[in-house]
């Protein structure tokens, strides 16, 4: 499982011109689920997402977590995070989990975030989405959790 976390001042996702998810201060997370990923990886990444100290304290140091700042999460499923670009000019996506498995693990990730007390918005799984955000910092991190 691979996630990309971006600290944001605002983010939204639209499907067919209609906003389906929108947050203010928090993180926008792209979520890629690979073969063998389960709720174990989803839980670990949700804990990491909620507790990672990437928000500034009063001195401007990154010492506060999403929980500390009462931030929100916009989670977007994105199988292309598992794209393999080593050969040729077209990415291969054989490392991505089948859609029915990926959707279950994606939903579990968001459920673990909600269980931690976070407000979570999301896109629509497998839809053609338009995502916009204001990256704060910019702060962007890539986190892998292998099964």
C-alpha positions in Angstrom: 0.0 0.0 0.0 1.3 3.4 -0.9 0.0 6.8 0.2 0.9 10.4 -0.7 0.1 12.9 2.0 -0.1 16.6 1.2 -0.6 19.1 4.0 -3.3 21.5 2.7 -5.2 24.7 3.6 -8.0 23.4 1.4 -8.8 20.6 -1.0 -11.7 19.3 -3.0 -12.7 16.6 -5.4 -15.3 16.9 -8.1 -17.0 14.2 -10.2 -18.9 15.5 -13.3 -18.6 19.0 -12.1 -20.1 18.3 -8.7 -18.1 18.5 -5.5 -18.2 15.2 -3.7 -15.6 15.9 -1.0 -14.2 19.1 0.4 -12.0 20.0 3.4 -10.2 23.0 4.8 -7.1 22.6 6.9 -5.8 19.1 7.0 -4.3 16.6 4.5 -5.2 15.3 1.1 -4.2 11.7 0.8 -3.8 9.7 -2.4 -4.3 6.0 -1.6 -2.9 3.2 -3.7 -3.7 -0.4 -2.8 -1.4 -3.2 -4.1 -1.6 -7.0 -4.2 -1.6 -8.5 -0.8 -2.6 -5.3 1.0 -5.2 -5.8 3.8 -6.7 -4.0 6.7 -3.4 -4.5 8.5 -1.6 -2.1 6.2 -4.7 0.2 6.1 -4.6 0.5 9.9 -0.9 1.1 10.1 -1.1 3.9 7.5 -4.2 5.4 9.1 -2.3 5.6 12.4 0.7 7.1 10.7 -1.5 9.6 8.9 -3.3 10.7 12.0 -0.2 10.9 14.2 2.5 12.2 11.8 3.8 15.5 13.1 3.7 17.7 10.0 1.8 20.8 11.3 3.7 23.7 12.8 3.7 24.6 16.5 3.8 28.1 17.8 7.5 28.3 16.9 7.0 27.1 13.3 8.4 23.6 13.9 6.6 20.6 12.6 5.5 19.2 16.0 1.8 18.9 15.7 -0.3 16.0 14.2 -3.5 16.1 12.3 -5.2 15.1 15.6 -3.5 18.0 17.4 -4.8 20.6 15.0 -8.2 19.1 14.6 -7.6 18.8 10.8 -9.6 16.9 8.2 -8.7 14.3 5.6 -9.6 14.1 1.9 -8.8 10.6 0.8 -8.7 9.8 -2.9 -8.3 6.3 -4.3 -5.5 6.2 -6.9 -4.3 3.0 -8.4 -1.8 4.8 -10.5 0.4 5.2 -7.4 1.3 1.5 -8.1 2.3 2.2 -11.7 5.6 0.7 -12.9 7.4 3.0 -15.2 10.7 1.1 -15.5 10.1 -0.3 -18.9 8.8 1.3 -22.1 6.7 4.5 -22.2 3.4 3.3 -20.8 3.1 2.5 -17.1 2.1 -1.0 -16.1 -0.4 -1.4 -13.3 -0.1 -5.1 -12.6 1.0 -4.3 -9.0 -2.3 -2.7 -8.2 -4.9 -4.7 -6.4 -8.1 -5.8 -8.1 -10.8 -3.1 -7.8 -13.0 -5.0 -5.4 -10.1 -5.6 -3.0 -8.7 -2.1 -3.4 -12.1 -0.6 -2.6 -12.4 -2.6 0.6 -8.9 -1.7 1.8 -9.4 2.0 0.9 -12.7 2.0 2.9 -10.9 0.3 5.8 -8.2 3.0 5.8 -10.9 5.7 6.0 -12.8 3.9 8.7 -9.6 3.7 10.8 -9.1 7.5 10.4 -12.7 8.1 11.5 -12.3 5.8 14.5 -9.3 8.0 15.5 -11.8 10.9 15.6 -10.9 12.6 12.3 -13.4 14.1 9.8 -12.9 12.3 6.5 -14.2 13.2 3.1 -13.5 11.1 0.0 -13.8 10.8 -3.7 -15.8 8.2 -5.6 -13.9 4.9 -6.1 -12.9 4.3 -9.7 -14.6 7.5 -11.0 -13.0 10.1 -13.2 -12.2 12.8 -10.6 -10.9 16.3 -10.7 -8.9 17.1 -7.5 -7.8 20.6 -6.5 -5.8 21.6 -3.5 -3.7 24.3 -1.9 -0.5 22.5 -0.7 0.6 24.2 2.5 4.3 24.5 2.9 4.6 22.7 0.5 4.6 19.5 2.6 4.3 16.3 0.6 5.3 12.8 1.9 5.2 9.4 0.3 4.7 6.4 2.7 4.8 2.8 1.7 3.6 -0.1 3.8 4.3 -3.5 2.3 2.3 -6.6 3.3 
